[in-house]
Amino acid sequence: MPTCKNCGYTWRWREAMRLIYRQKAACPKCHEKQYLSAKSRKRSSYTSMLVVIPLGITSIYKLSLWFYLGFSFSILVLILLLSPFYYSLSNEEEPLW
């Protein structure tokens, strides 16, 4: 789980879920701005590509479109639910590259 770089507060899962759609949020304890680190943003972009894996599986085994959509949706939900566990924070916005 992400930890505030100012006060050391470990964010709860629900608090960290806010970072999925925003790259910055205020610490719930000290109210200082915290940003997703560049490493976390890169990692989340790589894991979002895992949704494409079912496309290869369904084309190799000639499975239905509904199987592909269901499998992709379940992977997407799993990625979103687990994403706060690999987030790390920084005090300032870091360049991605």
Buried (B, 14 or more C-beta within 10 A) or exposed (E): EBBBBBEEBEBEEEBBBBBBEEBBBEBBBEEEEBBBBBBBBEBBEEBBEEBEEBEEEBEEEEEEEEEBEEBBEEBEEEBBEEBBEEBBBBEEEEEEE
